Amino acid sequence: MNYRNPELLEQLAGAYVVGVMRHRARRRFERICREENSARLARRRWEDRLLPMALSLPQIEPHRNCWTSIEKKIALAAGSSRPKWWQMAAAAALVGLLLLVGRLTIWKPPQWQAMAVLAPASAQPLWRLERSRNFAQISIQTVGSVALPADKSYELWILPGGGRNPVSLGVLPRSGQLHRQLNDTQRTLLAGAAQVAVSIEPLGGSPTGLPTGPVVIVAPLSKSS
């Protein structure tokens, strides 16, 4: 199984975070995350997607009559037979899954809007950059052949203007597509920026938080709303 395949990693990370991955498979994926940065990033993207939904679940206080009924049923079950640990675990997992499925069925994916085409001067485009309507996420689609030494990465930067330093939007993929959640600073700067840039950095991105290698692409951003 090719764990460097971006689509496969997204599927595995989704199954892991949602909780439908079984014991041996979970341990194997955790080992992959320790060894592969791309796997860790895929898991983090899924956690970023689902955590806001989990935190937004309303706190519902059951009616006191419900508690009375629950207590009676528990007492009756305790008097007849003690539930096995796996029964309680299965019940808890089922409740959690139902809550999550309920959130997922009403969650709508973002509507992507084109922002930029990233291409070196006088060369074919390499990536297409899109954003969600509220600038909370960006989508990066590889559209060309990305040639780069194994020990280097392309990194995407916001150019805020006004003499301010570039702000990283992360490492660009060599193939496939990825979605990236933005923090508040990135969202604000990207919404007001006129350009983005791409630099060549050490593998995994700049160690300083600023571009350290040559800037090979500067692209204007679309102002569509």
C-alpha positions as CSV (number, residue, x, y, z in Angstrom):
1,M,0.0,0.0,0.0
2,N,1.4,3.4,-1.1
3,Y,1.2,5.6,2.0
4,R,2.6,8.5,0.1
5,N,-0.5,8.7,-2.1
6,P,-2.3,11.9,-1.0
7,E,-5.8,10.5,-1.7
8,L,-5.1,7.3,0.3
9,L,-3.7,9.3,3.2
10,E,-6.9,11.5,3.3
11,Q,-9.1,8.4,3.4
12,L,-7.0,6.8,6.2
13,A,-6.8,10.1,8.2
14,G,-10.6,10.6,7.9
15,A,-11.3,7.0,9.1
16,Y,-8.9,7.5,12.0
17,V,-10.3,10.8,13.2
18,V,-14.0,9.8,12.8
19,G,-13.2,6.6,14.8
20,V,-14.2,3.9,12.4
21,M,-10.7,2.5,12.0
22,R,-10.2,-0.7,13.9
23,H,-7.5,-1.5,16.5
24,R,-4.7,-2.9,14.4
25,A,-5.3,-0.5,11.6
26,R,-5.3,2.4,14.1
27,R,-1.9,1.4,15.5
28,R,-0.5,1.0,12.0
29,F,-1.8,4.5,11.0
30,E,-0.4,6.0,14.2
31,R,3.0,4.5,13.3
32,I,2.7,6.0,9.8
33,C,2.0,9.4,11.4
34,R,5.2,9.2,13.5
35,E,7.2,8.4,10.4
36,E,5.5,10.5,7.6
37,N,4.9,14.2,7.9
38,S,2.3,14.0,5.1
39,A,0.3,11.6,7.2
40,R,0.4,13.8,10.3
41,L,-0.7,16.8,8.2
42,A,-3.6,14.8,6.8
43,R,-4.7,13.8,10.3
44,R,-4.5,17.4,11.4
45,R,-6.6,18.6,8.5
46,W,-9.4,16.1,9.5
47,E,-9.1,17.2,13.2
48,D,-9.4,20.8,12.1
49,R,-12.5,20.0,10.1
50,L,-14.3,18.0,12.7
51,L,-13.3,19.8,15.9
52,P,-15.4,23.0,15.2
53,M,-18.4,20.8,14.6
54,A,-17.8,18.8,17.8
55,L,-17.5,22.0,19.8
56,S,-20.6,23.5,18.3
57,L,-22.8,20.6,19.5
58,P,-25.5,22.1,21.7
59,Q,-25.6,21.2,25.4
60,I,-29.0,19.7,26.0
61,E,-30.2,19.1,29.5
62,P,-32.5,16.1,29.6
63,H,-35.8,16.5,31.4
64,R,-35.8,15.3,35.0
65,N,-38.3,12.6,34.1
66,C,-35.8,11.1,31.6
67,W,-33.2,10.8,34.4
68,T,-35.8,9.0,36.6
69,S,-36.5,6.5,33.8
70,I,-32.8,6.0,33.1
71,E,-32.0,5.3,36.8
72,K,-34.8,2.8,36.9
73,K,-33.5,1.0,33.9
74,I,-30.0,0.9,35.2
75,A,-31.2,-0.5,38.5
76,L,-33.2,-3.1,36.8
77,A,-30.3,-4.1,34.6
78,A,-27.9,-4.2,37.6
79,G,-30.3,-6.5,39.4
80,S,-30.6,-9.0,36.6
81,S,-27.2,-9.0,35.0
82,R,-24.1,-6.8,35.0
83,P,-23.4,-5.5,31.5
84,K,-20.1,-6.6,30.0
85,W,-17.4,-4.0,29.4
86,W,-17.6,-4.5,25.6
87,Q,-21.4,-3.8,25.7
88,M,-20.9,-0.5,27.5
89,A,-18.0,0.4,25.1
90,A,-20.1,-0.4,22.1
91,A,-23.0,1.6,23.4
92,A,-20.8,4.6,24.0
93,A,-19.2,4.3,20.6
94,L,-22.7,4.1,19.0
95,V,-23.8,7.3,20.7
96,G,-20.7,9.1,19.7
97,L,-21.0,7.9,16.1
98,L,-24.7,9.0,15.9
99,L,-23.8,12.4,17.1
100,L,-21.0,12.8,14.6
101,V,-23.1,11.5,11.7
102,G,-25.8,13.9,12.7
103,R,-23.4,16.8,12.4
104,L,-21.8,15.5,9.2
105,T,-25.2,15.2,7.4
106,I,-26.0,18.8,8.0
107,W,-22.4,20.1,7.4
108,K,-22.0,21.6,3.9
109,P,-18.6,21.6,2.2
110,P,-17.2,25.1,1.4
111,Q,-17.9,26.7,-1.9
112,W,-14.5,27.2,-3.5
113,Q,-13.7,30.4,-5.3
114,A,-10.7,30.8,-7.6
115,M,-7.9,32.9,-6.2
116,A,-4.7,32.4,-8.3
117,V,-2.9,30.3,-10.8
118,L,0.7,29.7,-9.7
119,A,3.2,29.4,-12.5
120,P,6.8,30.3,-12.9
121,A,7.6,33.0,-15.5
122,S,7.1,31.8,-19.1
123,A,6.2,28.3,-17.9
124,Q,3.1,26.1,-17.5
125,P,1.0,26.5,-14.4
126,L,1.9,24.2,-11.5
127,W,-0.9,24.8,-9.0
128,R,-4.4,26.3,-8.9
129,L,-5.3,28.1,-5.6
130,E,-8.9,28.5,-4.4
131,R,-10.4,29.6,-1.1
132,S,-13.6,29.2,0.8
133,R,-16.0,32.1,0.9
134,N,-15.0,33.2,4.4
135,F,-11.3,32.6,3.8
136,A,-11.3,29.9,6.5
137,Q,-9.7,27.3,4.1
138,I,-7.7,27.2,0.9
139,S,-7.6,24.4,-1.7
140,I,-4.4,23.7,-3.6
141,Q,-4.7,21.6,-6.8
142,T,-1.6,20.4,-8.6
143,V,-2.1,21.0,-12.3
144,G,1.4,20.6,-13.7
145,S,4.6,18.5,-13.3
146,V,6.4,19.6,-10.1
147,A,10.1,19.0,-10.5
148,L,12.2,19.6,-7.3
149,P,15.0,17.8,-5.5
150,A,13.9,15.4,-2.8
151,D,15.5,17.6,-0.1
152,K,13.6,20.7,-1.1
153,S,10.0,22.0,-0.9
154,Y,8.0,24.7,-2.5
155,E,6.3,27.0,0.1
156,L,3.4,29.4,-0.4
157,W,3.5,32.9,1.1
158,I,1.0,35.7,1.5
159,L,2.5,39.1,0.5
160,P,0.6,41.5,2.8
161,G,2.2,44.7,1.4
162,G,3.0,47.8,3.3
163,G,6.5,46.6,4.2
164,R,5.2,43.7,6.2
165,N,6.9,40.3,6.2
166,P,5.5,37.4,4.1
167,V,3.3,35.0,6.0
168,S,3.4,31.3,5.2
169,L,0.5,29.3,3.9
170,G,2.4,26.1,4.1
171,V,4.2,23.7,1.8
172,L,2.8,23.1,-1.6
173,P,2.0,19.5,-2.7
174,R,4.1,17.8,-5.4
175,S,1.0,16.1,-6.7
176,G,-2.8,15.8,-6.0
177,Q,-4.9,18.2,-4.1
178,L,-5.0,19.3,-0.5
179,H,-7.2,21.5,1.7
180,R,-5.7,23.6,4.4
181,Q,-7.4,25.3,7.4
182,L,-6.2,28.9,8.0
183,N,-5.8,30.6,11.4
184,D,-7.2,34.0,12.1
185,T,-4.0,35.8,11.1
186,Q,-3.7,34.0,7.8
187,R,-7.4,34.6,7.0
188,T,-7.2,38.4,7.7
189,L,-4.0,38.9,5.7
190,L,-5.1,36.7,2.8
191,A,-8.4,38.6,2.5
192,G,-6.5,41.9,2.2
193,A,-3.5,40.8,0.2
194,A,-3.0,41.5,-3.6
195,Q,-0.4,38.8,-4.2
196,V,1.1,35.5,-3.1
197,A,4.5,34.1,-3.7
198,V,6.3,30.7,-3.9
199,S,9.8,30.1,-2.7
200,I,12.1,27.1,-2.7
201,E,12.8,26.0,0.9
202,P,14.4,23.1,2.8
203,L,12.2,19.9,2.9
204,G,9.2,20.6,5.1
205,G,9.3,24.4,4.8
206,S,11.3,27.4,5.9
207,P,13.1,26.9,9.3
208,T,12.8,30.6,10.1
209,G,9.2,31.5,9.3
210,L,10.4,33.7,6.4
211,P,11.5,32.8,2.9
212,T,15.1,31.6,2.9
213,G,15.4,30.4,-0.7
214,P,14.8,32.0,-4.1
215,V,11.3,33.3,-4.9
216,V,10.2,31.6,-8.1
217,I,6.6,32.7,-8.4
218,V,4.7,35.9,-7.6
219,A,1.0,35.7,-8.6
220,P,-1.8,38.2,-8.3
221,L,-4.9,37.3,-6.3
222,S,-8.4,37.4,-7.7
223,K,-10.7,39.8,-5.8
224,S,-13.9,37.9,-6.6
225,S,-16.3,37.7,-3.7
